[in-house]
Structure formats: C-alpha cells, structure tokens
Amino acid sequence: MIRFANEIVVIEESEGNIQCAVGKINEIFRTSEMKMNSGKTMILVCARDPKIKADVYIDSQKLEQLEEMVYLRSKITFDGKSVRETKQHIVLANTAFSKIHKLLTSKKLCDVMLTQHKIINA
C-alpha cells in the first residue's frame, strides 16, 4: 500500500487480493464511521493482455477500471508503457519553446548578451 496526502494506492498480484485489500480498507473506514466513495475509487490492471478485466466491488458497487491514470504527475498505463507520457512531455516542451522562440532569436537579445559577455571578459 502506498499513501500520499489523501490518496491510497493498493498494489496486488491478483484480483482476489485486491478485493480482499479493498474490503479490509472499507471495513477500517466503517469502524471509524467513514465511507469509501465507490464513485471516486478506481482500479487499473497492468498486464500484457489488454483484455484482462477485474471485477472489484465496494459494498456490491463495481469499481470502474481505467486504462490509464496519473499519480504524482506520472502517467501509469494498463500496459506499463510511458510512450504517451513521453510524447506529451515533448508537446509541452515544444509549446513552451514556441512561446519564447521570438525572445531567444531576437537580435536585440543577442546584442545585449554579447555586450554583457564583453563586459564580463574585460
């Protein structure tokens, strides 16, 4: 189990183990007069076969199974690959660069930097 702020991540090797862990967490919540929100609780199955589905329930309410999720700013996908995340970072970098491209290629900036370089090296 991984806990960060108000998030809990349960990592198990089988559907049965996940169901057992979710059941125990739900029981602990109940004893503290709290309730797990089945609408905000989701599962992600990481496997080579994308057709694998898991049926995990909280009080007879089936949890939604995701194909990908973001946890601590990292995208986790059902296949364990981060190709899409890498492409997303490239797009973000290109967008950021295009916003400052004019500044970086400005003749005025080059002249200012050249003058500063001359002053520093004088």
N, C-alpha and C positions, 0 to 999 in steps of 0.2 A: 504494500500500500504506500502510495506517495501522497503527501499532503502539502499544499501550498496555499496560503491565505485561506480562502473559504472553499477551495477545490480539493476533492479527494479522487485519486486515480487508483483503481484496483487492477493489478496485473495478475492474470492466472493463465494456466495452460489448457483449461478445458471449460466448456460451457457449464458443467456441473459445479466446478469450483467457483466460477463467477457467481452463479446463482446462490451458492452457499454463502459467499462473502457478502453479497448484496443483502441476503436475508439476515445475516448477523448484524450488519450495519443498521438495517431498518429496525431490528429488534432493540439495538442500543439506543437509537433515536427515540423509539417509543417509550423506553424506560425513563428517558429524560424529557418526556412529554413534547417531543419534536416529531416532525413528519418528513420523510423523504419526498421530494417533489418528483413524481414519475414523469411529469412533463418536461423537466429540466435535466433528468438523468438519462444519459445515453450510453450506448456501448459501441465499441469499434473492435472488429475482429481483424487481426493482422494474420494473413495466411497467403500461401502461394496461389491457392484456388480462390478466385473472387466470388465463386458461387456459394461458399460456406456461409450459412446463416446461423445465428444463435438466438434462441428464444429465452430471454431472461425477463423475469417479472418482479414487480413490486406490488404486493397485495393484489394479485390477479391482473394487474395492468402491465401489458407487454411494453418493454423499453424499446425506443427507436434505435435502429442500428445504422450508424453512419459509415460513409466510405472514406471520410477524412475529417480531421479536426485540428484545431490549433490549440496547443498547450504551451504556455510560457513562450509565446511568439515563435514556436516551431510547428510546422505542419506535419502531422502524422497521417499517413495514408494506409488503406487496407492492405496494400502490397508491400509496405515498408520502404518504398522508394521516395526520394525527395526531389525528383526531376522537376515536378511542377513548382515546388518551392524555389528551386534554383532559378527557373525561368522567371518566376515572379520577382525575385531579387534583381535579376538583370533588367527587367522592365522598370522597376523602381529606380535603379541606378541611372538608366537612360533618361528617365523623366527628370530626375534631379539634375543630371548633367545638362539637359536641354534648357533648363531654367537658367543656368548660369553660363551657358555657352557664349553669349554675346560679351559678358563681362570678361571671361577668360581669354577671348580672342580680340579684345579691344586694343587698338593701337595705343590709346591713352594709358591703359594699364601697363602695357609693355614699356612705354616711355617712363612711367613712374617707377616701375621695378628696376629698369636699367639705371635710372638716376640714383635710386636707393642703393643699388649694388656698387655704383661708382663711389658714393659717399662712404659706404662701409669699408670698401677696399682702399680708400685714400689714405 
